[in-house]
């Protein structure tokens, strides 16, 4: 069994979401899980994300990856879609294979036959349309008048590790706008959006980038 390494803490709710769902998938499959999590700093990562300091954050992630390697991990995954802003830089220097979420998400759209996807998440993820890694579907993002409001609301729940009813209603409304513009589904392109959508029915098809990433991590860990 392969040993999974997670860079967590960005934010804590997303880390718990990855952990809980990886445990469930292994339990359902009757397989033993080997997992080590390190804790990164949400405020530090968000600051570097907003400044576009990719090399700086990659070096921070590198230190955590070296710690995971010392713990016996066979690969590393970053439990944050925003944290993927420096994934190429991390991959270039990482002593472990990096389990990048974006190719797995792109493959999921292709497999599900999704031709147009709506994005909700941070401004960087939305503006770059998943860092330019989506080739299987057209990508829609919120309109200019609410684009930054979506990002600000996301960062607010990521920092708090909780989602208010007002924030949940806001994200549901923004998702519906994307559907009304022709999206086949809405992808939660921020890992902490599970706080708003998990266990809820917003009235439209929702895909969770974190769950897709979890599936990819599980498939890697259990592959012979």
For each residue, the residues with C-beta under 8 A, 3 or more apart:
1: 31 32 33 34 221 222
2: 34 74 75 220 221 222 223
3: 34 35 36 71 72 73 74
4: 22 33 34 35 36 73 74 75 77 217 221
5: 35 36 37 38 65 68 69 71 73 74 75 76 77 96
6: 15 18 19 35 36 37 38 76 77 79
7: 10 37 38 40 61 64 65 68 76 77 78 79 83
8: 12 14 15 18 19 37 38 39 40 79
9: 12 15 38 39 40 41 42
10: 7 14 15 40 41 42 45 78 79 80 82 83 158
11: 14 15 42 80 158 159 161 191 192
12: 8 9 15 16 42 161
13: 16 17 157 158 161 162 192 194 195
14: 8 10 11 17 18 79 80 158 191 192 194 210
15: 6 8 9 10 11 12 18 19 37 39 79
16: 12 13 19 20
17: 13 14 20 21 79 191 194 198 210
18: 6 8 14 15 21 22 77 79 191 210 213 214 217
19: 6 8 15 16 22 23 35 37
20: 16 17 23 24
21: 17 18 24 25 210 211 214
22: 4 18 19 25 26 33 35 214 217 218
23: 19 20 26 27 33
24: 20 21 27 28
25: 21 22 28 29 214 215 218
26: 22 23 29 31 32 33 218 222
27: 23 24 30
28: 24 25
29: 25 26 218 222
30: 27
31: 1 26 222
32: 1 26
33: 1 4 22 23 26 221
34: 1 2 3 4 72 221
35: 3 4 5 6 19 22
36: 3 4 5 6 68 71 72 73
37: 5 6 7 8 15 19
38: 5 6 7 8 9 64 67 68
39: 8 9 15
40: 7 8 9 10 44 45 60 61 64 83
41: 9 10 44 45
42: 9 10 11 12 45 46 158 159
43: 46 47 159
44: 40 41 47 48 60
45: 10 40 41 42 48 49 57 60 80 82 83
46: 42 43 49 50 82 155 158 159
47: 43 44 50 51 53
48: 44 45 51 53 54 56 57 60 86
49: 45 46 52 53 57 82 83 85 122 124
50: 46 47 124
51: 47 48
52: 49 85
53: 47 48 49 56 57
54: 48 57 58 85 86 88 89
55: 58 59 86 89
56: 48 53 59 60
57: 45 48 49 53 54 60 61 83 85 86 89
58: 54 55 61 62 86 89 90 92 93
59: 55 56 62 63 93
60: 40 44 45 48 56 57 63 64
61: 7 40 57 58 64 65 78 83 86 90 94
62: 58 59 65 66 90 93 94
63: 59 60 66 67
64: 7 38 40 60 61 67 68 76
65: 5 7 61 62 68 69 76 90 94 95 96
66: 62 63 69 70 95
67: 38 63 64 70 71
68: 5 7 36 38 64 65 71 73 76 96
69: 5 65 66 72 73 95 96
70: 66 67
71: 3 5 36 67 68
72: 3 34 36 69
73: 3 4 5 36 68 69 76 96
74: 2 3 4 5 96 97
75: 2 4 5 96 97 98 99 220
76: 5 6 7 64 65 68 73 94 96 97 98 99
77: 4 5 6 7 18 98 99 101 213 217
78: 7 10 61 83 84 87 90 98 101
79: 6 7 8 10 14 15 17 18 83 191 210 213
80: 10 11 14 45 83 84 191
81: 84 101 121 122 125 130 189 190 191 209 210
82: 10 45 46 49 85 121 122 124 125 158 190 191
83: 7 10 40 45 49 57 61 78 79 80 86 87
84: 78 80 81 87 100 101 102 125 131
85: 49 52 54 57 82 124 125 128 131
86: 48 54 55 57 58 61 83 89 90
87: 78 83 84 90 91 98 100 102 131
88: 54 91 92
89: 54 55 57 58 86 92 93
90: 58 61 62 65 78 86 87 93 94 98
91: 87 88 94 98 100
92: 58 88 89
93: 58 59 62 89 90
94: 61 62 65 76 90 91 97 98
95: 65 66 69
96: 5 65 68 69 73 74 75 76
97: 74 75 76 94
98: 75 76 77 78 87 90 91 94
99: 75 76 77 213 216 217 220
100: 84 87 91 103 104
101: 77 78 81 84 104 105 209 212 213 216
102: 84 87 105 106 130 131 133 134
103: 100 106 107 133
104: 100 101 107 108 212 213 215 216
105: 101 102 108 109 130 133 134 187 209 212 213
106: 102 103 109 110 130 133 134 135 136
107: 103 104 110 111 136
108: 104 105 111 112 207 212
109: 105 106 112 114 117 134 136 137
110: 106 107 113 114 136 137
111: 107 108
112: 108 109 207
113: 110
114: 109 110 117 136 137 184 185 207
115: 137 138 184
116: 137 138 139 140 182 183 184
117: 109 114 134 137 138 139 140 183 184 185 186 187 207
118: 139 140 141 175 178 179 181 183 185 186 187
119: 125 126 129 130 139 140 141 142 178 186 187 189
120: 126 142 150 154 171 174 175 178 186 187 188 189 190 193
121: 81 82 125 126 150 151 154 188 189 190 193 209
122: 49 81 82 125 126 151 154 155 189 190
123: 126 127 147 148 150 151
124: 49 50 82 85 127 128
125: 81 82 84 85 119 121 122 128 130 131 189 190
126: 119 120 121 122 123 129 141 142 147 150 151 189
127: 123 124 141
128: 85 124 125 131 132
129: 119 126 132 134 139 141
130: 81 102 105 106 119 125 133 134 139 189
131: 84 85 87 102 125 128
132: 128 129
133: 102 103 105 106 130
134: 102 105 106 109 117 129 130 137 139
135: 106
136: 106 107 109 110 114
137: 109 110 114 115 116 117 134 184
138: 115 116 117
139: 116 117 118 119 129 130 134
140: 116 117 118 119 178 181 182 183
141: 118 119 126 127 129 147 178
142: 119 120 126 146 147 149 150 174 177 178
143: 146 147 177
144: 147
145:
146: 142 143 149 150 174 177
147: 123 126 141 142 143 144 150 151
148: 123 151 152
149: 142 146 152 153 170
150: 120 121 123 126 142 146 147 153 154 171 174
151: 121 122 123 126 147 148 154 155
152: 148 149 155 156
153: 149 150 156 157 167 170 171
154: 120 121 122 150 151 157 158 190 192 193
155: 46 122 151 152 158 159
156: 152 153 159 160 167
157: 13 153 154 160 161 162 163 167 192 193 195 196
158: 10 11 13 14 42 46 82 154 155 161 190 192
159: 11 42 43 46 155 156
160: 156 157 163
161: 11 12 13 157 158 192 195
162: 13 157 195
163: 157 160 167 168 195 196
164: 167 168
165: 168 169
166: 169 170
167: 153 156 157 163 164 170 171 196
168: 163 164 165 171 172 196 197 200
169: 165 166 172 173
170: 149 153 166 167 173 174
171: 120 150 153 167 168 174 175 193 196 197 202
172: 168 169 175 176 196 200 202 203
173: 169 170 176 177
174: 120 142 146 150 170 171 177 178
175: 118 120 171 172 178 179 186 202 204 206
176: 172 173 179 180 202 203 204
177: 142 143 146 173 174 180 181
178: 118 119 120 140 141 142 174 175 181 183 186
179: 118 175 176 182 183 186 204
180: 176 177
181: 118 140 177 178
182: 116 140 179
183: 116 117 118 140 178 179 186
184: 114 115 116 117 137 205
185: 114 117 118 204 205 206 207
186: 117 118 119 120 175 178 179 183 202 204 205 206 207
187: 105 117 118 119 120 206 207 208 209
188: 120 121 191 193 194 197 206 207 208 209 210
189: 81 119 120 121 122 125 126 130 193 209
190: 81 82 120 121 122 125 154 158 193 209
191: 11 14 17 18 79 80 81 82 188 194 209 210 213
192: 11 13 14 154 157 158 161 195
193: 120 121 154 157 171 188 189 190 196 197 208
194: 13 14 17 188 191 197 198 208 210
195: 13 157 161 162 163 192 198
196: 157 163 167 168 171 172 193 200
197: 168 171 188 193 194 200 202 206 208
198: 17 194 195 208
199:
200: 168 172 196 197
201:
202: 171 172 175 176 186 197 206
203: 172 176
204: 175 176 179 185 186
205: 184 185 186
206: 175 185 186 187 188 197 202
207: 108 112 114 117 185 186 187 188 211 212
208: 187 188 193 194 197 198 211 212
209: 81 101 105 121 187 188 189 190 191 212 213
210: 14 17 18 21 79 81 188 191 194 213 214
211: 21 207 208 214 215
212: 101 104 105 108 207 208 209 215 216
213: 18 77 79 99 101 104 105 191 209 210 216 217
214: 18 21 22 25 210 211 217 218
215: 25 104 211 212 218 219
216: 99 101 104 212 213 219 220
217: 4 18 22 77 99 213 214 220 221
218: 22 25 26 29 214 215 221 222
219: 215 216 222 223
220: 2 75 99 216 217 223
221: 1 2 4 33 34 217 218
222: 1 2 26 29 31 218 219
223: 2 219 220
224:
